[in-house]
Amino acid sequence: MQNSQILEVKNLITSFRDVQAVKGTSFYLEKGKTLGIVGESGSGKSVTALSIMQLVAAPGKVTQGEILYRNKEDEVVDLLKLSGKSLRKYRGNEISMIFQEPMTSLNPVFTCGAQVMESLKLHLNLSKEAAREKTLELFNRVELPRPEKLLKSFPHQISGGQKQRVMIAMAMSCNPSILIADEPTTALDVTVQKRILSLMRELQEETEMSTIFISHDLGVIAEIADEVLVMYKGEIVERGDVLTIFENPSHPYTKGLLACRPPLDRKLHRLPTIADFWDQQDKKDAKLAETSEGVDDGRVIGAAPLLKVENLTTTFQMPSTWFGAKKRFIKAVDNVTFNVYPGETLGLVGESGCGKTTLGRSILRLIEPASGKVYFDGQSLTDMAPIVLRALRKQIQIIFQDPYSSLNPRIPIGKALMEPMKVHKLGKHLGEQREKVMHLLEKVGLSPEHFNRYPHEFSGGQRQRICIARALAVEPRFIICDESVSALDVSIQAQVLNLLKDLQMEFGFTYIFISHDLSVVRFMSDRIMVMREGKIVELGQADDVYEQPASPYTRQLIDAVPHGSIDEIRKRVHLRGADS
């Protein structure tokens, strides 16, 4: 182990019974550097990180290898050979970890302040008052608003971005030598993501900390990493410095990952997928052909709107702080007006809490609006009787953000797809409904043999395909896609986005596509609508909104997207080289 290295992993094998999740992996981490580990779900990224921390849950266990760590006393120790008591000296103190989902990582019955203070008292032997002062200092350091209030707040009372900052504060509390960040920005807004990445870079420069940053998003890796490992099915298939990996990737899997994310500088007709690069490594340019297909201005201007939203307002009552206090209301959707035309995709973007999802559900009256009108094909949805609205809903469907929570875990997916057909009396008999379900499964890239399987037996991408098939089961004309790809791997995301476009071309669907990811929205949309604090701040053709945004907020969203461009990477590498 060289003096410049703080961690070296040798021939690591981690198994879950007979399945090897990590297969003989070897790599090292240099002092003060950031090592990015990328790959799809199931590639072994998180299991590798958990193996270093010795946190692999049963029945998983490390069956072979060495994990050599150079501690603060400049001694080299094998973490795999330490007892539980000896390992606690390093875990959380010298080696810290930020987990992927902060809500499940924070204890819901303790305040955020108490959880950070516990770490300080345990590892640094601080008094309660000293730990409290240190926690307030850390909360200020990670730019949490109102630190005194957050000290007493429970995890469910703060936003996702704030929870992630609490996790960063906890991880940084003991000034660790190594920070392992496992997908710390997945499913966060691009603006929140940018602030967290900037924060992590600043903290690393201040403390000379070494970082292992795990992500499936190579755009994020380009922003923060010095070296990159690419993992596939438990093995490292490519490694190198960040500039080499992005400028000249050698493995087809790496090329596929780089190409899957929708580019911001041009609009594609289809996104490349991983499969395109396994057998056709030399045809990348053909897969990236630009297109001008979509709903042109003439069709939009000349056609009558399929959906009209006029002055729509949706309010929520805030909880009272004391007995007898006056009721307070917040406008989640504030006097919104827009049209959607037949066959087009209207993209709706904005940060979490801006009202996107509430607007989508208000249109369908899944949430009752306080005022305003919604017209679908000339019929007023807001004035419609519930029994009439129920019959009309087969023409207007929604694909929810979380496919797992929107599927009944006790019902096989075949029956889940047949259920809306039965409700709306589609199909002459059970056999015809079953036959249509088999056709839908094939249409979304699944197999008829999946009919009797339950939701937990599928991957996230497959579950999202099932939800798409369920929306198609009633032959709708209009579909609202609510963050339907936000938590998927970039490769699975590309497949689902291509599928949605193919289905639109085949059946002539009209979409409202809701997302916080502007690169995805640009790929999907003919027009884009930007929402902030319940209001529409910009609406226009997709290319115009990207190239010449009228609102400073839109420009802020665009600038926050991780581009992963070669010029930006060169600039960052040059600056880091000059600083060192």
C-alpha positions as CSV (number, residue, x, y, z in Angstrom):
1,M,0.0,0.0,0.0
2,Q,1.6,3.3,-1.2
3,N,1.9,6.3,1.1
4,S,-0.4,8.4,-1.2
5,Q,-3.2,5.8,-0.7
6,I,-5.6,5.9,2.3
7,L,-7.7,2.8,1.3
8,E,-6.9,-0.3,-0.7
9,V,-9.5,-3.0,-1.5
10,K,-8.0,-6.3,-2.7
11,N,-9.9,-9.2,-4.3
12,L,-13.2,-8.4,-2.5
13,I,-15.9,-11.0,-2.8
14,T,-19.3,-10.4,-1.1
15,S,-21.9,-13.1,-1.4
16,F,-25.6,-13.5,-0.7
17,R,-25.8,-17.2,-0.2
18,D,-24.9,-18.6,-3.6
19,V,-24.9,-15.3,-5.4
20,Q,-21.8,-13.2,-5.6
21,A,-22.8,-9.5,-5.6
22,V,-19.2,-8.3,-5.7
23,K,-16.8,-10.6,-7.6
24,G,-13.1,-10.2,-6.8
25,T,-13.1,-6.3,-6.9
26,S,-9.8,-4.5,-6.4
27,F,-9.2,-0.7,-6.2
28,Y,-7.6,2.0,-4.2
29,L,-8.5,5.5,-2.9
30,E,-5.9,8.3,-2.7
31,K,-5.7,10.9,0.1
32,G,-7.7,14.0,-0.6
33,K,-9.2,12.6,-3.9
34,T,-12.7,11.6,-4.9
35,L,-13.3,8.2,-6.4
36,G,-16.5,7.9,-8.4
37,I,-18.1,4.4,-8.7
38,V,-20.8,4.2,-11.4
39,G,-23.1,1.5,-12.7
40,E,-26.8,0.5,-12.8
41,S,-28.8,-0.9,-9.9
42,G,-27.5,-4.4,-9.1
43,S,-24.0,-3.7,-10.4
44,G,-22.5,-4.0,-6.8
45,K,-21.8,-0.3,-6.1
46,S,-23.6,-0.1,-2.8
47,V,-22.6,-3.6,-1.7
48,T,-19.0,-2.6,-2.2
49,A,-19.5,0.4,0.0
50,L,-21.3,-1.5,2.7
51,S,-18.6,-4.1,2.6
52,I,-16.0,-1.5,3.5
53,M,-18.1,-0.3,6.4
54,Q,-18.9,-4.0,7.4
55,L,-22.6,-3.2,7.2
56,V,-23.7,-5.9,4.8
57,A,-27.0,-7.3,6.1
58,A,-27.6,-11.0,6.5
59,P,-27.6,-13.3,4.6
60,G,-24.9,-11.3,2.8
61,K,-21.3,-11.5,4.0
62,V,-17.7,-10.8,2.8
63,T,-16.2,-14.2,1.9
64,Q,-12.8,-13.1,0.6
65,G,-10.4,-10.2,0.3
66,E,-8.7,-7.5,2.2
67,I,-9.7,-3.9,3.0
68,L,-6.6,-2.0,4.0
69,Y,-7.0,1.4,5.7
70,R,-4.3,3.9,6.7
71,N,-5.6,5.3,10.0
72,K,-5.0,8.7,11.5
73,E,-2.0,7.3,13.4
74,D,-0.5,6.3,9.9
75,E,-1.0,2.6,10.7
76,V,-2.3,0.2,8.1
77,V,-5.2,-2.0,9.4
78,D,-7.3,-4.7,7.6
79,L,-10.9,-3.7,8.4
80,L,-12.1,-7.2,7.7
81,K,-10.0,-8.6,10.6
82,L,-11.2,-6.2,13.2
83,S,-13.7,-7.2,15.9
84,G,-17.0,-5.4,16.3
85,K,-15.7,-3.3,19.2
86,S,-12.5,-2.3,17.3
87,L,-14.4,-1.5,14.2
88,R,-16.6,1.0,16.0
89,K,-13.5,3.1,16.6
90,Y,-13.3,3.7,12.9
91,R,-16.9,3.5,11.7
92,G,-18.5,6.9,11.9
93,N,-15.3,8.4,13.4
94,E,-12.6,7.9,10.7
95,I,-14.8,6.4,8.0
96,S,-18.3,7.9,7.6
97,M,-21.2,7.1,5.2
98,I,-24.1,9.1,3.7
99,F,-26.8,6.6,2.7
100,Q,-29.0,6.8,-0.4
101,E,-32.3,7.4,1.3
102,P,-32.0,9.8,4.3
103,M,-35.6,9.2,5.5
104,T,-34.9,5.5,6.1
105,S,-31.4,6.3,7.5
106,L,-32.6,8.8,10.1
107,N,-34.4,7.5,13.2
108,P,-38.0,8.9,13.0
109,V,-38.5,9.0,16.8
110,F,-35.5,11.2,17.5
111,T,-35.0,14.8,16.5
112,C,-32.4,15.7,13.9
113,G,-30.3,17.5,16.5
114,A,-30.3,14.5,18.9
115,Q,-29.1,12.1,16.2
116,V,-26.1,14.3,15.3
117,M,-25.3,15.0,19.0
118,E,-25.3,11.2,19.7
119,S,-22.4,10.7,17.3
120,L,-20.4,13.6,18.8
121,K,-20.9,12.3,22.3
122,L,-20.0,8.8,21.4
123,H,-16.9,9.4,19.3
124,L,-15.5,12.7,20.7
125,N,-16.7,12.4,24.3
126,L,-18.3,15.8,24.2
127,S,-20.7,17.0,26.9
128,K,-24.4,17.5,26.0
129,E,-23.9,21.3,25.8
130,A,-20.7,21.1,23.8
131,A,-22.3,18.6,21.4
132,R,-25.3,20.9,21.0
133,E,-23.0,23.8,20.1
134,K,-21.0,21.7,17.7
135,T,-24.3,20.4,16.0
136,L,-25.5,24.0,15.5
137,E,-22.1,24.8,14.0
138,L,-22.4,21.8,11.6
139,F,-26.0,22.8,10.6
140,N,-24.7,26.3,9.7
141,R,-21.8,24.8,7.8
142,V,-24.1,22.7,5.6
143,E,-26.3,25.7,5.1
144,L,-29.5,24.4,6.8
145,P,-32.1,27.2,7.3
146,R,-33.1,28.0,10.9
147,P,-30.6,25.7,12.6
148,E,-32.1,26.3,16.1
149,K,-35.5,25.1,14.9
150,L,-34.1,22.2,12.9
151,L,-32.2,21.0,16.0
152,K,-35.7,20.2,17.5
153,S,-37.3,19.0,14.3
154,F,-38.1,15.4,13.5
155,P,-37.0,13.9,10.1
156,H,-40.6,13.9,8.7
157,Q,-40.9,17.6,9.3
158,I,-38.2,18.7,6.9
159,S,-37.7,18.3,3.1
160,G,-35.6,15.7,1.3
161,G,-32.8,18.1,0.6
162,Q,-32.7,19.2,4.3
163,K,-32.7,15.6,5.4
164,Q,-29.7,14.9,3.1
165,R,-27.9,17.9,4.7
166,V,-28.5,16.5,8.1
167,M,-27.0,13.3,7.0
168,I,-23.9,15.2,5.6
169,A,-23.6,17.1,8.9
170,M,-23.7,13.8,10.8
171,A,-21.1,12.2,8.5
172,M,-18.8,15.2,8.8
173,S,-19.3,15.6,12.6
174,C,-16.1,13.8,13.5
175,N,-13.9,15.1,10.7
176,P,-13.6,11.6,9.0
177,S,-10.6,10.7,6.8
178,I,-12.9,8.9,4.3
179,L,-16.5,9.8,3.4
180,I,-18.6,7.3,1.4
181,A,-21.5,8.9,-0.3
182,D,-24.0,6.3,-1.7
183,E,-26.3,8.0,-4.3
184,P,-26.6,11.1,-2.0
185,T,-28.4,13.2,-4.7
186,T,-30.7,10.6,-6.4
187,A,-34.2,11.9,-6.9
188,L,-33.4,15.4,-5.6
189,D,-34.1,18.5,-7.5
190,V,-31.3,19.6,-9.8
191,T,-30.9,22.9,-7.9
192,V,-30.8,21.1,-4.5
193,Q,-28.4,18.5,-6.1
194,K,-26.1,21.3,-7.3
195,R,-25.9,22.9,-3.8
196,I,-25.2,19.5,-2.1
197,L,-22.4,18.7,-4.6
198,S,-20.9,22.1,-4.1
199,L,-21.2,21.7,-0.4
200,M,-19.4,18.4,-0.5
201,R,-16.6,19.8,-2.6
202,E,-16.1,22.7,-0.2
203,L,-16.1,20.4,2.9
204,Q,-13.6,18.1,1.2
205,E,-11.2,21.0,0.4
206,E,-11.5,22.3,3.9
207,T,-10.7,19.0,5.7
208,E,-8.6,17.2,3.0
209,M,-11.0,14.3,3.2
210,S,-11.0,11.4,0.7
211,T,-14.4,10.5,-0.8
212,I,-16.0,7.5,-2.5
213,F,-19.0,8.9,-4.5
214,I,-21.4,6.3,-5.8
215,S,-23.9,7.1,-8.5
216,H,-25.6,5.8,-11.6
217,D,-25.5,9.3,-13.1
218,L,-22.3,10.0,-15.0
219,G,-23.3,13.7,-15.3
220,V,-23.0,13.9,-11.5
221,I,-19.8,11.9,-11.4
222,A,-18.3,14.4,-13.9
223,E,-19.0,17.2,-11.5
224,I,-17.2,15.8,-8.5
225,A,-14.9,12.8,-9.2
226,D,-11.1,12.6,-9.9
227,E,-11.0,8.9,-10.7
228,V,-13.8,6.7,-11.9
229,L,-14.6,3.0,-11.6
230,V,-17.4,1.5,-13.8
231,M,-19.1,-1.6,-12.3
232,Y,-21.2,-4.1,-14.1
233,K,-22.7,-7.3,-12.5
234,G,-20.3,-7.1,-9.5
235,E,-17.1,-6.5,-11.6
236,I,-15.1,-3.5,-12.5
237,V,-15.2,-3.2,-16.3
238,E,-13.3,0.1,-16.7
239,R,-11.3,2.5,-14.6
240,G,-9.4,5.7,-15.2
241,D,-9.2,9.4,-14.5
242,V,-12.4,11.3,-15.0
243,L,-11.3,13.0,-18.2
244,T,-10.2,9.8,-19.9
245,I,-13.4,8.0,-19.0
246,F,-15.6,10.8,-20.5
247,E,-13.4,11.7,-23.4
248,N,-12.3,8.2,-24.5
249,P,-14.4,5.4,-22.9
250,S,-13.2,1.9,-24.0
251,H,-15.9,-0.4,-22.7
252,P,-19.3,-0.6,-24.5
253,Y,-21.1,-0.5,-21.1
254,T,-19.4,2.8,-20.2
255,K,-20.2,4.2,-23.7
256,G,-23.9,3.2,-23.2
257,L,-24.1,4.8,-19.7
258,L,-22.6,8.1,-21.2
259,A,-25.1,8.1,-24.1
260,C,-28.2,7.2,-22.2
261,R,-28.8,10.5,-20.5
262,P,-30.7,13.0,-22.7
263,P,-28.3,15.7,-23.9
264,L,-29.0,19.4,-23.3
265,D,-27.3,20.8,-26.4
266,R,-29.5,18.9,-28.9
267,K,-32.9,17.2,-29.1
268,L,-32.9,13.5,-30.1
269,H,-35.7,11.4,-31.6
270,R,-34.6,8.3,-29.6
271,L,-32.2,7.8,-26.7
272,P,-29.4,5.2,-27.1
273,T,-29.6,2.3,-24.6
274,I,-26.9,0.0,-23.2
275,A,-28.0,-2.8,-25.6
276,D,-27.1,-0.5,-28.6
277,F,-23.5,-0.5,-27.5
278,W,-22.9,-4.2,-26.8
279,D,-23.1,-5.4,-30.4
280,Q,-22.8,-2.1,-32.3
281,Q,-19.9,-0.3,-30.6
282,D,-19.0,1.6,-33.7
283,K,-22.5,3.0,-34.5
284,K,-22.8,5.5,-31.7
285,D,-23.2,8.5,-34.0
286,A,-26.1,6.8,-35.8
287,K,-28.0,6.5,-32.5
288,L,-27.5,10.2,-31.8
289,A,-29.2,11.6,-34.8
290,E,-31.0,14.8,-34.2
291,T,-34.7,15.2,-35.1
292,S,-37.2,17.9,-35.5
293,E,-40.2,15.5,-35.2
294,G,-43.0,16.5,-32.8
295,V,-46.0,18.7,-32.7
296,D,-45.1,21.6,-34.9
297,D,-46.4,25.2,-34.3
298,G,-49.0,25.0,-37.1
299,R,-50.7,21.9,-35.6
300,V,-50.7,23.5,-32.1
301,I,-52.0,26.8,-33.2
302,G,-54.6,25.4,-35.6
303,A,-56.0,22.7,-33.4
304,A,-58.6,23.1,-30.7
305,P,-57.2,22.3,-27.2
306,L,-57.9,18.8,-25.8
307,L,-57.4,20.1,-22.3
308,K,-58.1,23.7,-21.1
309,V,-57.2,24.8,-17.6
310,E,-58.5,28.2,-16.6
311,N,-57.5,30.1,-13.4
312,L,-57.1,26.8,-11.4
313,T,-56.3,27.3,-7.7
314,T,-55.8,24.5,-5.2
315,T,-55.3,25.2,-1.5
316,F,-54.3,23.2,1.6
317,Q,-55.2,24.1,5.2
318,M,-52.1,24.5,7.4
319,P,-52.2,22.9,10.9
320,S,-53.1,25.3,13.6
321,T,-50.4,26.1,16.1
322,W,-52.7,26.8,19.0
323,F,-56.3,26.4,20.1
324,G,-58.7,28.8,18.4
325,A,-56.2,30.2,16.0
326,K,-57.5,31.4,12.7
327,K,-57.3,28.9,9.8
328,R,-54.4,29.3,7.5
329,F,-54.3,28.2,3.9
330,I,-51.5,27.8,1.4
331,K,-52.0,28.0,-2.4
332,A,-50.2,24.9,-3.8
333,V,-51.6,25.9,-7.3
334,D,-52.2,29.6,-7.7
335,N,-54.4,30.8,-10.6
336,V,-52.9,28.6,-13.3
337,T,-54.1,28.9,-16.9
338,F,-52.8,26.8,-19.9
339,N,-53.9,24.6,-22.8
340,V,-52.8,21.2,-24.0
341,Y,-53.3,20.3,-27.7
342,P,-54.0,16.9,-29.2
343,G,-51.0,14.7,-29.8
344,E,-48.5,17.0,-28.1
345,T,-46.4,16.5,-25.0
346,L,-46.4,19.4,-22.6
347,G,-43.5,19.3,-20.1
348,L,-44.0,20.6,-16.6
349,V,-40.9,21.4,-14.6
350,G,-40.0,22.9,-11.3
351,E,-38.5,22.1,-7.9
352,S,-40.1,19.9,-5.3
353,G,-43.0,21.8,-3.6
354,C,-43.7,24.1,-6.5
355,G,-47.1,22.4,-7.1
356,K,-46.4,20.2,-10.1
357,T,-47.9,17.0,-8.7
358,T,-50.8,18.9,-7.1
359,L,-51.6,20.5,-10.4
360,G,-51.7,17.1,-12.2
361,R,-53.9,15.6,-9.5
362,S,-56.2,18.7,-9.5
363,I,-56.8,18.3,-13.2
364,L,-58.0,14.8,-12.6
365,R,-59.9,15.8,-9.5
366,L,-57.9,13.4,-7.4
367,I,-57.5,16.5,-5.4
368,E,-60.4,18.9,-5.5
369,P,-59.4,22.4,-6.6
370,A,-60.6,25.4,-4.7
371,S,-61.6,27.4,-7.8
372,G,-61.1,27.5,-11.5
373,K,-62.2,25.4,-14.5
374,V,-60.8,22.3,-16.2
375,Y,-62.2,21.3,-19.6
376,F,-61.4,18.1,-21.4
377,D,-62.6,17.8,-25.0
378,G,-65.1,20.6,-24.3
379,Q,-66.5,19.0,-21.1
380,S,-66.1,20.7,-17.8
381,L,-64.4,18.2,-15.4
382,T,-64.7,20.6,-12.4
383,D,-68.6,20.7,-12.7
384,M,-69.0,17.0,-13.6
385,A,-70.9,14.6,-11.3
386,P,-68.7,11.9,-9.7
387,I,-70.4,9.1,-11.6
388,V,-70.0,10.8,-14.9
389,L,-66.4,11.7,-14.1
390,R,-65.6,8.1,-13.2
391,A,-66.7,7.0,-16.7
392,L,-64.7,9.7,-18.4
393,R,-61.5,8.8,-16.4
394,K,-60.8,5.9,-18.8
395,Q,-59.9,8.6,-21.3
396,I,-57.6,10.4,-18.8
397,Q,-55.0,8.4,-17.0
398,I,-52.0,9.1,-14.7
399,I,-48.7,7.2,-14.2
400,F,-47.5,7.9,-10.6
401,Q,-44.0,8.6,-9.5
402,D,-43.5,5.5,-7.3
403,P,-44.6,2.4,-9.2
404,Y,-44.2,0.1,-6.2
405,S,-46.6,2.1,-3.9
406,S,-49.1,2.4,-6.7
407,L,-49.4,-1.3,-7.2
408,N,-51.2,-3.6,-4.8
409,P,-48.5,-6.0,-3.4
410,R,-51.1,-8.7,-2.9
411,I,-52.4,-8.8,-6.5
412,P,-50.5,-10.4,-9.4
413,I,-49.8,-7.9,-12.1
414,G,-52.0,-9.6,-14.6
415,K,-55.0,-9.1,-12.4
416,A,-53.9,-5.5,-11.6
417,L,-54.0,-4.8,-15.4
418,M,-57.4,-6.5,-15.8
419,E,-59.0,-4.6,-12.9
420,P,-59.5,-1.2,-14.8
421,M,-60.9,-3.1,-17.8
422,K,-63.5,-4.7,-15.5
423,V,-64.3,-1.3,-13.9
424,H,-64.9,0.3,-17.3
425,K,-66.5,-2.9,-18.8
426,L,-63.9,-3.2,-21.6
427,G,-63.8,-6.6,-23.3
428,K,-66.7,-9.0,-23.9
429,H,-65.5,-11.6,-21.5
430,L,-62.6,-12.6,-19.2
431,G,-60.7,-14.4,-21.9
432,E,-60.7,-11.3,-24.1
433,Q,-59.4,-9.2,-21.2
434,R,-56.7,-11.7,-20.4
435,E,-55.6,-11.7,-24.0
436,K,-55.4,-7.9,-24.1
437,V,-53.3,-8.0,-20.9
438,M,-50.9,-10.4,-22.6
439,H,-50.6,-8.0,-25.6
440,L,-50.0,-5.0,-23.3
441,L,-47.2,-6.8,-21.4
442,E,-45.5,-7.5,-24.7
443,K,-46.1,-3.9,-25.9
444,V,-44.2,-2.5,-22.8
445,G,-41.3,-5.0,-23.1
446,L,-42.4,-7.7,-20.6
447,S,-43.5,-11.3,-21.2
448,P,-46.9,-13.1,-20.9
449,E,-45.2,-15.4,-18.4
450,H,-45.1,-12.4,-16.0
451,F,-48.9,-12.4,-15.7
452,N,-49.0,-14.3,-12.4
453,R,-46.0,-12.6,-10.7
454,Y,-46.3,-10.1,-7.9
455,P,-44.9,-6.5,-7.8
456,H,-42.0,-7.4,-5.5
457,E,-40.7,-9.9,-8.1
458,F,-39.9,-7.1,-10.6
459,S,-37.2,-4.4,-10.8
460,G,-38.0,-0.7,-10.5
461,G,-37.9,-0.3,-14.3
462,Q,-40.2,-3.3,-14.9
463,R,-42.7,-2.0,-12.3
464,Q,-42.8,1.3,-14.1
465,R,-43.5,-0.5,-17.4
466,I,-46.4,-2.4,-15.6
467,C,-47.9,1.0,-14.5
468,I,-47.6,2.2,-18.1
469,A,-49.4,-0.9,-19.3
470,R,-52.1,-0.4,-16.6
471,A,-52.7,3.2,-17.9
472,L,-52.9,1.9,-21.5
473,A,-55.4,-0.9,-20.5
474,V,-58.4,1.5,-20.7
475,E,-57.3,3.0,-24.1
476,P,-56.9,6.6,-22.9
477,R,-56.5,9.7,-25.0
478,F,-54.6,11.7,-22.4
479,I,-51.9,10.6,-19.9
480,I,-50.3,12.6,-17.0
481,C,-46.8,11.2,-16.3
482,D,-45.9,12.3,-12.8
483,E,-42.1,12.0,-12.2
484,S,-42.4,8.6,-13.9
485,V,-38.7,8.1,-14.5
486,S,-37.1,10.2,-11.7
487,A,-35.7,7.3,-9.6
488,L,-34.7,5.0,-12.4
489,D,-31.2,4.2,-13.6
490,V,-30.2,6.3,-16.6
491,S,-30.2,3.1,-18.8
492,I,-33.7,2.0,-17.7
493,Q,-34.9,5.6,-17.9
494,A,-33.8,5.7,-21.5
495,Q,-35.8,2.6,-22.3
496,V,-39.0,3.9,-20.6
497,L,-38.7,7.3,-22.3
498,N,-38.3,5.6,-25.7
499,L,-41.3,3.4,-24.9
500,L,-43.5,6.5,-24.0
501,K,-42.5,8.1,-27.3
502,D,-43.2,5.0,-29.3
503,L,-46.6,4.6,-27.7
504,Q,-47.4,8.2,-28.4
505,M,-46.6,7.8,-32.1
506,E,-48.6,4.5,-32.4
507,F,-51.7,5.6,-30.5
508,G,-51.6,9.4,-30.7
509,F,-51.6,10.0,-27.0
510,T,-51.4,13.5,-25.5
511,Y,-49.1,13.8,-22.5
512,I,-48.4,16.2,-19.6
513,F,-44.9,15.1,-18.6
514,I,-44.0,16.2,-15.0
515,S,-40.3,16.2,-13.9
516,H,-37.7,18.2,-12.1
517,D,-35.1,17.0,-14.7
518,L,-34.9,19.5,-17.5
519,S,-32.8,17.3,-19.8
520,V,-35.5,14.6,-19.7
521,V,-38.3,17.1,-20.2
522,R,-36.6,18.6,-23.2
523,F,-36.2,15.1,-24.8
524,M,-39.9,14.4,-24.3
525,S,-41.6,17.7,-24.8
526,D,-42.9,19.8,-27.6
527,R,-43.6,22.7,-25.2
528,I,-42.4,23.3,-21.7
529,M,-44.1,25.0,-18.8
530,V,-42.0,26.1,-15.8
531,M,-43.7,26.3,-12.4
532,R,-42.6,28.0,-9.2
533,E,-44.4,28.4,-5.9
534,G,-47.7,27.4,-7.5
535,K,-47.5,29.8,-10.4
536,I,-46.5,29.4,-14.1
537,V,-43.5,31.5,-14.7
538,E,-42.7,30.5,-18.3
539,L,-44.4,28.6,-21.1
540,G,-43.1,28.2,-24.6
541,Q,-41.6,25.8,-27.3
542,A,-39.1,23.4,-25.8
543,D,-36.1,24.7,-27.8
544,D,-37.0,28.3,-27.1
545,V,-37.3,27.8,-23.4
546,Y,-33.9,26.1,-23.3
547,E,-32.0,28.3,-25.6
548,Q,-33.5,31.7,-24.6
549,P,-35.3,31.3,-21.3
550,A,-37.3,34.4,-20.4
551,S,-37.4,33.8,-16.6
552,P,-34.3,33.9,-14.4
553,Y,-35.7,30.9,-12.5
554,T,-35.7,28.8,-15.7
555,R,-32.1,29.8,-16.3
556,Q,-31.3,28.8,-12.8
557,L,-32.8,25.3,-13.4
558,I,-30.9,24.9,-16.6
559,D,-27.6,25.9,-15.1
560,A,-28.1,23.4,-12.3
561,V,-28.3,20.4,-14.6
562,P,-25.0,18.4,-14.5
563,H,-23.8,18.6,-18.1
564,G,-20.8,16.3,-17.9
565,S,-19.2,18.1,-20.8
566,I,-15.6,17.5,-21.7
567,D,-14.8,21.3,-21.6
568,E,-16.2,21.6,-18.0
569,I,-14.3,18.5,-16.9
570,R,-11.0,19.8,-18.4
571,K,-11.6,23.1,-16.6
572,R,-12.2,21.5,-13.3
573,V,-9.2,19.1,-13.7
574,H,-7.0,22.1,-14.6
575,L,-8.1,24.1,-11.6
576,R,-7.6,21.2,-9.2
577,G,-4.1,20.6,-10.6
578,A,-3.3,24.3,-10.2
579,D,-4.5,24.3,-6.6
580,S,-2.4,21.2,-5.7
